Amino acid sequence: MKIGALEAGGTKMVCAIGDENGNIIERISIPTETPEITMPKIIEFFKAAKVEAIGVGCFGPVDLNRASAQYGYITSTPKLSWRNFDILGNLKRELNVPIGFDTDVNASALGEATYGITKGLDVSIYITIGTGVGVGVFINGQLLHGMLHPEAGHILLERHKEDTFGGSCPYHQNCFEGLASGPAIGKRYGKSANELSDCDEVWKLEAYYIAQALYNYTCMFSPNKIVLGGGVMHQKQLYPLIREEFKKIMNGYIDTKEVRDLENFIIAPSLNDNQGILGCLELANREMRLLL
């Protein structure tokens, strides 16, 4: 069976063809320009492949409420040309196949939970730290939605006493995304993360903020594992620093076998950057099962 996968990001749209077992056959990358330029290219790719279903993991915020008139819309995104755009409706009208729809980070969480390192766990969290901070929560076989979907990149953090940076988020001065995303690093230091690889103080501060967020998520969701992905986490020196800071903040309060083994609790993605596409394939599978 031919299944389409669309990992719709703010910079690029990754389109792939796979099957119901998670085998990826083909993929292309299309720059994210305006909907008028980008959407016809996406639709042409999937039409040519004759897909029988599609899974979409989309940048957001997006409306995931199936009862809403705006279900499938990209809503209050800072990418103005995509604001209030009906991405799901456009795909359905042109392709006329079942389409599973969720956030991009939820797709990654689902990919790991279906094919990767969090498979078989009751609760797992996938966090992407890059251009923004996104959090996907997988609980008892389902992705967490609620009234919208988790916007846990915007939880408020305690600012480090030596950090005078005002934050990069236009909504909050001290949220996770505003203090620890890739753009936050760039604005704080005037250089990209890659240019700062050897600056220990940069990554100690980054670990301070990430560990705070992970402590909060651990207390809220009681996950079996936390997966940290995204461009900032390509700085591999961060993982031990985060674990060390997390242990300090936790201060023995939660004492489980998972928290005692932080190398297997706070972890890197396991699917060679395919977790988003694989999650989209599973979104399509789940949508088809709903329609049976």
N, C-alpha and C positions, 0 to 999 in steps of 0.2 A: 504494500500500500504506500502511495506517495503522499507525504505530509509536508506542508510548508512550515517554516519557522521564521518569524520576524522579530529580531532583537532591535527594537526601535530606540535609538539613543539620540541624545541631543547633538552629537557630532556626526555620527554615521548610523546608517540603517544596515544591519547585517541580515541578509536574506539567505535562507538555506533550505535545502530539500533533504528530507530524511525519511525514515520509516517508523512504524509503530513500536519498534524495538530499540529505538535510539541510535540507529546507524545513520551517520551523516554522509550524504552522497555528494553534495555540491553546495557551494556557498559563494556569495558575492557581497561586496560592500558598496553602498551607495551613500554619498555625502548627504547629510541632513541640511537641505536648503529650505525653500518654502514648500508648503504642501502642493502647490501647483506644479512645481518642478519635480519634486521627489516622488510623490504618490504614483504618477503614471509609470515611472520606472519600476517601482515595486510591483505594481499590478501586472505589468508586462512580463516580469520574471516569473511570477506564479502562474499566470495564464499559460505561458509557454511550457511550463513543467506539468500542466494538467494535474495539479494537486487535488486531493480529495478532502482535505481539511487543513486548517492553519492554526498555529498557536502564536499569539502576539504577546511579547513582554515589552511594555512601553514606558518611556520616560514620562514623568508626571509633574504634578498630581493628575490622576485620572479618576473618572467616575466608574466604580465597579458595582454599583447597585443596579441589579437587573430590573428593578421596578422603576428606576428613574428615567425620565425622558431624555436625560443626557448620558445614559449608559453607553460606555465606549468612547466618550469624549476625553480629549486632553483638556484640562480645565485651566487653572491659574498658573500656567508655566511662564517662566521669564522669557522663553522664546516666543516673542509676541506674535509671529506669523502662525504659530501653532496653537495659540490660545483659543479655547472653545472650539477646537476642531474635532469633528466627528470621524476619527480615524477608523473605528470599527465599522461604522455605517458605510463609509466609502469602500472599504474592502468587501463587505458583504454584498453591496450592490453590484460591484464589478465582477466578483468571483463566485458568488452564490454557492458557497460551501460552509460547513460548520467552522466557526472560529472561536477558539478559546482566548480569553483576554485577561491580562493582569499587568501589574507593574513589572518593570525590568528587573528590579531586585528580588521580587517574589518569584519571578521565573528562575533566577539563579538559585534561590533557596530551594525551589522545587527540583531543579536539576540535580543538586547535591543530594536531596532527600530521595530521589528516584534512582539515580545511577552512581552516586558518589559517596563521600565519607560520612554523611549523616543518614544514610539509608537504614531504615529499621528503628530509628530513634523516635521517642514520643514527642520531643520538643527540640527543635534546632533553630538557630538564628543565622542568617547570612547578612553580612554588612559589607557594603561597598564604600570605600573611602577614596574618592577621586575628585572629579569636577564638583561633585556634591557629596553628600553622605546619605545613603539609602539603607533601609533596614527591612529585610523580609523575615517573617516569623512563620514557621511551619509547626502546627500543633495537631497531634493525633490524626495525621493523615490529610490535614487541610491547611491551606494558606489563610492567615489571619486577615480579615477585611474589616468587619464592624461597620461603622457609619461611612467609612471611606477606605483607608488602608493605613497602616502605621506610617507616620511621618516622624519617625524616631531619630532622624538626623537633626531634628530641631529641639531635642531636649536641652534644657539649660544646664550648664556646667559651672562649677566653682572655678573662677579664674585663678591661675597661678599667681602668687603674690608678686612675682617679678615680671609678669607679662603685662605690658601696657598697650598691646595691640587692641584696637577697637572692634575687631571682628569684621568678617567679609559678608555677613548675611544682612540684607537690607531690612529684615524684620526684627532680628534679635542681636544684641551686642555680644552675648555670651552663649550662643547655642553651639552644639557639637559641630555642625557644618561650618558655622562662621569662625570657629576657632581652629579646626583641625583638617578641613578639606584641602585639596591641592591649591585652589585659589587663595585660601587663607595663608598657607605657607608662602606662596608667591608674594602676597601683599605685605606680610609681616617682615620678610627678609629681602624683598626685591630681587629674588632669584627663584628659579624653579626647584622642585624637590630633587631632581636629578643633579642639579648643580651644587646641592648642599649635602650630598651623600656622606661626605667625610666630616661633617660638622656635628659632633656628638650632642651639643646643647640643643640643636634643632630637634633631634629625635627623642631626647629625654623629655622635652616639653610636649612633643606630639604624643608620646606614650602616656604622659600624665593625663592628657585629655581623653585619649581613647580608653584607657583603663577605667577612668571615672564612668564613662558611658557604659562599658561592659559590666561594671559593678551594678549599675542601675538596671540594665537589662536582665542580669542574673537574678536580682531580687524580684523583678516583676514577672518574668516568664519561666524561671526555673529550667533553663535549657540543659539538655545533655551535652551539647557542643555549640560553640560559637565559631563561625567561619568568617575570616576577615579577608576580603578581596578588594579589588580596585587598584588604580594606579599608584596611590601613595604606599600601598602595602607591597609594592615591588621592592621597597627598601627593606630587605629581609632582616636587617639589624633591629627592626622595630619589634618583632615577635618576642624575643626574650625580654626586652625592655618593658613591653606591655604586661607580660606575665608577672614580672617582678613588681611593677607598680600596682597591678591588680591585687596581688597577694597582700601588699602593704595596706591598700584601701580596705580590703575584705576583713583583715585583722582577725581572722579566725571565726568570724560570725557564722558563715555557712561552711560546714565541715562535712563534705561528702567525698566519695571516692573520686568523683569528677573534678572537684575543685582542688583536691589534693594532688591531682595529676594534670597540672596546667598545660603541659606540652601536648596533651591529647584533648584538652578542653578548649583552649584558644588556639585555633589552627588555621592553616592556609587552605585555599580551595584545592580540590583533588582532581579536577577534570580538564586540566590543560587549557583553561580559558574557554572551555566548551559548555560550562554549566548553564549559561543563559540560553544558548541554542537548544540544549538538551531539555531544559525546563520548558521551552516553548513547544517542543515536540510533545511533551507530556501534557501541556495545557490543551493541545489539540486532541490527544487521546481522551482526556477527561471530558471535553466538550462532546465528543462523539458518544461516549458512554451515557452522558446526560440525555441525549436525544433518542436513545434506544427505547 
